[in-house]
């Protein structure tokens, strides 16, 4: 029979010895570390995770995914082993707070930067809109499409649920800005099938003092006032009306800036024919375009050629030509916009005290709450990623596809 009255000296191992042994083999965990852990208990609003610490670590439901989670079982299973991000130091009970969301967030930004470097075109569905533009998800991150970069005549509110091809305008993790362009994606695709010197038929969609916007097969090009005729024109309105069908020649393609520059001046057999005899210009368009292409080829070969038209070519300063898609420029909303300026999809903006208007594209900001926040405190459309120390820190058209 075992003697239950053995003294500590006889056993040779005290409670202090046991505590010292635990300390000897206990790992040191710091906020910001990524460690393996095993799920051993799923709670209603979180889960307990064994990461080898003296006390089980805890992951709240709002830290389980970069996307909204309604139940822990959507993400975790009992006895599952995976990586966790240590979000905070031990609390008064010696318990660490973990996050999966932070890992997903960091890897998503890494992937988005890679896509931008590759100049990739991505597709994403619009899940909300506001007066400034539309919101989409890219690799789980919320991105913003400014209204001037949405290339459709549909009202913005009808875009919800529609999948759009997109190009990256700005990827800035530090400032939480992810801005995309539907316009650029469409222009690039269309430009791949267009050539400088090509004659195309289009429709006048808008007239401004500086020129006319021409729809050419779903892409908008700019016919600058100085490229309408060799003779002086006071205003494009004196030559064109909205919905006029016109023949124009492409004189420049700038896919990076989404610009298609057009000309009718280079198609004039005689100076002023666009004003005096437009039908003659259209009849002779292909012939004059061929001469224009010969001139371009001659310039490329370093020789001279007969000008395509008798009048001297007017050099158009680049700053005088707005982007072909900038018929209606809209600004990306800033953090100073009030809640009533945001659409009814309950998108909130939570700027910090140090944020300035120029560095916020508020609706595109991802803010991940601290581990102590309840789910109800997390805005649905804007989330914030805390640093490892849990301090409060801190996401532009006239084209019809």
TORZALO-675519 format. One line per 4 residues: their letters; for each residue x, z, y of C-alpha. Coordinates in Angstrom, 2 decimals, decimal comma, m for minus. Layout:
! residues N
a) X/Z/Y | ...
***
This chain:
! residues 401
xxxx) 0,00/0,00/0,00 | 1,33/m0,98/3,38 | 2,20/1,86/5,64 | 0,25/1,28/8,83
xxxx) 2,13/3,99/10,65 | 5,38/2,03/10,97 | 7,09/2,61/14,31 | 8,33/m0,08/16,65
xxxx) 11,88/0,86/15,63 | 11,07/0,25/11,98 | 9,43/m3,10/12,71 | 12,24/m4,07/15,06
xxxx) 9,97/m6,31/17,24 | 8,06/m4,99/20,25 | 5,43/m6,51/22,52 | 8,15/m7,02/25,11
xxxx) 10,21/m8,93/22,56 | 7,22/m11,16/21,79 | 6,60/m11,90/25,47 | 10,29/m12,71/25,96
xxxx) 10,16/m15,08/23,00 | 7,15/m16,87/24,47 | 8,96/m17,24/27,76 | 12,01/m18,60/25,97
xxxx) 10,08/m21,41/24,31 | 7,55/m22,05/27,08 | 7,98/m25,37/28,91 | 8,17/m25,42/32,68
xxxx) 5,29/m27,45/34,13 | 5,21/m28,71/37,70 | 2,57/m30,61/39,71 | 3,26/m34,31/39,46
xxxx) 4,51/m34,18/35,88 | 2,92/m36,40/33,24 | 2,71/m34,58/29,91 | 1,10/m35,13/26,50
xxxx) m1,86/m32,96/25,65 | m4,50/m32,51/22,98 | m8,19/m31,96/23,64 | m9,35/m28,85/21,80
xxxx) m12,54/m27,94/23,63 | m15,00/m30,06/25,61 | m16,98/m28,14/28,22 | m20,15/m29,25/30,08
xxxx) m18,23/m30,20/33,21 | m14,67/m30,58/31,91 | m12,36/m29,97/28,97 | m9,63/m27,59/27,84
xxxx) m6,34/m29,25/26,96 | m3,40/m27,90/24,95 | m0,19/m29,05/26,62 | 2,06/m26,36/25,15
xxxx) 1,61/m23,86/27,94 | 0,71/m20,21/27,35 | m2,80/m20,88/28,61 | m4,94/m23,92/27,94
xxxx) m5,00/m26,34/30,88 | m8,29/m27,59/32,32 | m9,41/m31,05/33,43 | m12,61/m31,21/35,51
xxxx) m14,99/m34,11/34,94 | m14,22/m35,68/38,32 | m10,56/m36,03/37,30 | m11,25/m37,78/33,99
xxxx) m11,42/m41,35/35,28 | m10,89/m43,56/38,30 | m14,53/m44,53/37,79 | m17,54/m42,24/37,96
xxxx) m18,08/m40,19/34,82 | m21,36/m38,46/33,96 | m20,23/m36,77/30,74 | m16,79/m35,68/29,47
xxxx) m17,54/m37,37/26,13 | m17,42/m40,76/27,91 | m13,66/m40,31/28,24 | m12,42/m37,63/25,85
xxxx) m12,90/m36,75/22,19 | m12,03/m33,51/20,41 | m8,47/m33,45/19,01 | m7,57/m36,60/20,96
xxxx) m3,98/m36,67/22,21 | m3,08/m38,55/25,39 | m1,18/m38,28/28,66 | m2,28/m36,02/31,48
xxxx) m1,11/m35,61/35,06 | m0,49/m32,05/36,23 | m2,49/m31,80/39,41 | m2,00/m28,20/40,52
xxxx) 0,10/m25,14/39,84 | m1,25/m22,33/37,70 | m4,16/m20,41/39,17 | m4,53/m16,64/39,06
xxxx) m5,36/m16,90/35,37 | m2,24/m18,91/34,62 | m4,23/m22,11/34,06 | m3,03/m25,55/35,13
xxxx) m5,39/m28,28/36,38 | m4,93/m31,76/34,91 | m5,97/m35,30/35,82 | m6,32/m38,64/34,06
xxxx) m7,64/m40,21/37,20 | m4,34/m39,86/39,01 | m2,49/m41,74/36,25 | m5,05/m44,55/36,31
xxxx) m4,82/m44,69/40,10 | m1,03/m45,05/40,14 | m1,03/m47,69/37,40 | m3,85/m49,61/39,10
xxxx) m1,89/m49,86/42,36 | 1,17/m51,00/40,41 | m0,87/m53,75/38,73 | m2,48/m54,84/42,03
xxxx) 0,94/m55,11/43,69 | 2,07/m57,29/40,81 | m0,98/m59,54/41,16 | m0,35/m59,91/44,89
xxxx) 3,32/m60,78/44,27 | 2,14/m63,50/41,85 | m0,37/m64,74/44,47 | m2,96/m64,46/41,74
xxxx) m6,65/m65,23/42,14 | m8,84/m62,46/40,71 | m12,58/m62,27/40,12 | m14,76/m59,27/40,85
xxxx) m18,43/m58,46/41,35 | m19,72/m57,13/44,67 | m21,17/m53,65/44,15 | m22,08/m52,81/47,76
xxxx) m22,14/m54,25/51,28 | m22,17/m52,92/54,83 | m22,23/m54,51/58,26 | m18,48/m55,17/58,08
xxxx) m18,28/m56,89/54,73 | m18,51/m56,25/51,01 | m17,01/m53,87/48,44 | m15,57/m54,85/45,08
xxxx) m13,49/m53,23/42,35 | m10,04/m54,55/41,42 | m8,32/m52,81/38,50 | m10,65/m49,89/39,13
xxxx) m9,70/m49,63/42,82 | m12,24/m50,26/45,53 | m11,40/m53,30/47,64 | m12,91/m54,56/50,87
xxxx) m13,79/m58,16/51,80 | m14,21/m58,55/55,58 | m17,33/m60,48/56,55 | m15,25/m63,32/58,03
xxxx) m13,64/m63,81/54,62 | m16,90/m64,06/52,68 | m17,42/m67,78/52,14 | m21,11/m68,17/51,58
xxxx) m24,19/m68,71/53,69 | m26,06/m66,05/51,75 | m26,87/m62,85/53,61 | m24,31/m60,23/52,66
xxxx) m26,93/m57,95/51,11 | m27,77/m60,69/48,60 | m24,19/m60,71/47,31 | m24,53/m57,45/45,40
xxxx) m23,98/m58,21/41,74 | m22,41/m61,62/42,41 | m18,91/m62,29/41,05 | m16,49/m63,85/43,53
xxxx) m13,00/m65,39/43,22 | m10,65/m63,48/45,51 | m7,14/m63,61/46,94 | m5,22/m60,60/48,25
xxxx) m4,87/m60,17/52,01 | m3,38/m56,68/52,07 | m2,21/m54,26/49,40 | m1,02/m50,96/50,86
xxxx) m1,16/m47,91/48,61 | 0,35/m45,62/51,23 | m2,44/m46,41/53,69 | m5,05/m46,83/50,96
xxxx) m5,86/m50,38/52,04 | m6,92/m53,05/49,58 | m8,30/m56,05/51,50 | m9,29/m59,34/49,87
xxxx) m10,48/m62,82/50,82 | m13,13/m64,95/49,15 | m12,47/m67,68/51,71 | m8,80/m68,02/50,86
xxxx) m9,52/m68,33/47,14 | m12,00/m71,16/47,71 | m9,84/m72,96/50,28 | m6,84/m72,87/47,97
xxxx) m8,84/m74,28/45,08 | m10,30/m77,03/47,26 | m6,98/m77,83/48,88 | m5,47/m78,55/45,50
xxxx) m7,74/m81,62/45,39 | m7,14/m82,76/48,99 | m4,27/m84,70/50,57 | m3,00/m85,21/54,10
xxxx) m4,07/m88,68/55,24 | m7,18/m88,68/53,07 | m10,50/m89,78/54,62 | m13,44/m87,55/53,74
xxxx) m17,10/m87,39/54,69 | m18,39/m84,12/56,07 | m21,19/m82,46/57,98 | m20,91/m80,73/61,33
xxxx) m21,77/m77,08/60,70 | m20,77/m75,55/64,01 | m19,56/m76,57/67,45 | m17,32/m74,49/69,66
xxxx) m15,66/m75,27/73,02 | m12,38/m75,89/71,20 | m13,73/m78,14/68,44 | m16,18/m78,73/65,63
xxxx) m16,31/m77,14/62,17 | m16,84/m79,75/59,49 | m18,08/m78,91/55,99 | m16,22/m81,14/53,53
xxxx) m17,53/m80,49/50,07 | m18,00/m76,77/50,50 | m14,86/m76,10/52,54 | m14,81/m75,89/56,31
xxxx) m12,22/m77,79/58,34 | m11,56/m77,77/62,05 | m11,78/m80,97/64,12 | m9,99/m79,79/67,24
xxxx) m11,21/m81,21/70,57 | m7,83/m82,86/71,12 | m8,18/m84,70/67,78 | m11,63/m86,21/68,45
xxxx) m10,50/m89,14/70,59 | m7,55/m90,53/72,49 | m9,73/m90,39/75,60 | m10,40/m87,09/77,32
xxxx) m13,47/m85,17/76,16 | m14,93/m82,31/78,17 | m16,69/m80,67/75,23 | m17,30/m81,47/71,54
xxxx) m21,03/m81,17/72,25 | m20,82/m84,49/74,15 | m19,81/m86,25/70,91 | m21,36/m84,32/68,03
xxxx) m24,48/m82,41/67,13 | m24,87/m79,85/64,38 | m25,75/m81,52/61,04 | m24,19/m84,86/62,07
xxxx) m22,52/m86,65/59,17 | m19,00/m87,67/60,11 | m15,95/m89,40/58,68 | m12,75/m87,54/59,32
xxxx) m9,16/m87,66/58,16 | m7,16/m84,67/56,95 | m4,04/m84,25/59,05 | m2,89/m80,81/57,87
xxxx) m3,45/m78,43/54,95 | m2,36/m74,82/55,20 | m3,47/m73,00/52,06 | m1,77/m69,75/52,96
xxxx) m3,67/m69,45/56,23 | m6,83/m71,11/54,92 | m6,63/m73,92/57,49 | m7,73/m77,53/57,13
xxxx) m7,09/m79,61/60,25 | m9,06/m82,81/60,74 | m8,93/m85,83/63,04 | m11,09/m88,77/64,14
xxxx) m8,67/m89,72/66,90 | m6,22/m91,09/64,34 | m9,01/m93,32/62,97 | m9,77/m95,06/66,29
xxxx) m8,90/m98,79/66,27 | m8,82/m98,59/70,08 | m8,62/m95,53/72,34 | m12,05/m94,08/73,06
xxxx) m13,87/m95,80/70,16 | m15,23/m92,42/68,97 | m17,12/m92,26/72,26 | m17,97/m95,96/72,69
xxxx) m18,40/m97,26/69,12 | m18,41/m94,56/66,47 | m19,69/m96,91/63,74 | m16,63/m99,14/64,20
xxxx) m14,39/m96,11/63,74 | m16,13/m95,23/60,49 | m15,98/m98,86/59,25 | m12,24/m99,05/59,93
xxxx) m11,49/m95,46/58,80 | m9,73/m96,28/55,51 | m7,69/m99,05/57,17 | m6,54/m96,77/60,00
xxxx) m5,85/m93,95/57,54 | m3,60/m96,26/55,53 | m1,60/m96,98/58,72 | m1,40/m93,24/59,39
xxxx) m0,01/m92,60/55,89 | 2,56/m95,37/56,41 | 3,61/m93,67/59,62 | 3,98/m90,35/57,85
xxxx) 6,04/m91,93/55,09 | 8,26/m93,64/57,63 | 8,87/m90,32/59,38 | 9,74/m88,68/56,07
xxxx) 12,23/m91,46/55,39 | 13,72/m91,05/58,85 | 12,61/m94,43/60,19 | 10,22/m95,49/62,92
xxxx) 6,89/m97,17/62,41 | 4,11/m98,56/64,51 | 1,81/m95,76/65,69 | m1,57/m95,57/63,98
xxxx) m3,26/m95,80/67,38 | m2,14/m97,22/70,69 | m2,23/m94,01/72,66 | 0,49/m91,42/72,37
xxxx) m0,03/m88,67/69,81 | m0,94/m85,41/71,45 | 0,92/m82,45/70,07 | m1,48/m79,64/69,46
xxxx) 0,00/m76,23/69,95 | m0,64/m74,12/66,89 | m1,90/m71,24/68,93 | m4,59/m73,49/70,37
xxxx) m6,06/m74,17/66,93 | m8,03/m71,30/65,43 | m8,26/m70,99/61,70 | m10,71/m73,47/60,26
xxxx) m12,74/m70,63/58,89 | m12,83/m68,42/61,97 | m16,16/m69,62/63,28 | m17,49/m66,12/63,20
xxxx) m14,76/m63,48/63,16 | m15,76/m60,01/62,14 | m13,62/m56,93/62,23 | m12,86/m54,68/59,34
xxxx) m14,70/m51,43/60,03 | m12,55/m48,61/61,26 | m12,63/m44,94/60,51 | m14,30/m44,28/63,84
xxxx) m17,51/m46,00/62,80 | m20,40/m43,63/62,46 | m22,35/m43,19/59,28 | m25,34/m45,07/60,61
xxxx) m23,16/m48,17/60,96 | m22,60/m48,25/57,23 | m25,17/m49,91/55,00 | m27,70/m48,02/52,95
xxxx) m25,54/m48,02/49,84 | m24,29/m44,58/50,84 | m20,71/m45,56/51,57 | m19,03/m42,77/53,44
xxxx) m15,83/m42,69/55,43 | m13,63/m39,62/55,41 | m10,77/m40,16/57,84 | m8,11/m37,50/58,28
xxxx) m7,31/m36,06/61,66 | m4,17/m38,15/61,94 | m5,75/m41,46/61,11 | m5,86/m44,06/63,88
xxxx) m8,30/m46,89/64,24 | m5,67/m49,54/63,62 | m4,61/m48,34/60,19 | m7,96/m47,76/58,60
xxxx) m10,12/m50,20/56,72 | m12,37/m47,29/56,01 | m14,73/m48,70/53,49 | m11,84/m49,71/51,27
xxxx) m10,21/m46,29/51,13 | m9,98/m44,57/47,78 | m10,03/m40,84/48,20 | m9,58/m38,64/45,18
xxxx) m10,85/m35,08/45,65 | m8,88/m32,00/44,77 | m9,40/m30,39/41,41 | m11,44/m27,59/42,95
xxxx) m14,05/m29,90/44,40 | m17,36/m30,15/42,65 | m18,79/m33,52/41,73 | m21,40/m33,21/44,43
xxxx) m18,64/m33,07/47,05 | m17,22/m36,42/45,99 | m18,47/m39,41/48,04 | m19,76/m42,12/45,76
xxxx) m18,04/m45,05/47,46 | m14,90/m43,50/48,89 | m12,48/m41,30/47,05 | m9,21/m39,71/47,86
xxxx) m6,10/m39,25/45,74 | m4,38/m35,91/46,43 | m0,65/m35,47/46,25 | 0,86/m33,27/43,62
xxxx) 0,66/m30,33/46,03 | m3,08/m30,87/46,53 | m2,89/m31,11/50,31 | m5,49/m33,22/52,10
xxxx) m3,92/m36,70/52,55 | m4,78/m39,83/52,21 | m8,55/m49,47/51,45 | m11,42/m62,51/57,13
xxxx) m16,20/m67,89/57,16 | m17,94/m70,81/56,60 | m17,25/m71,97/53,05 | m19,95/m72,78/50,53
x) m18,76/m73,04/46,96
***
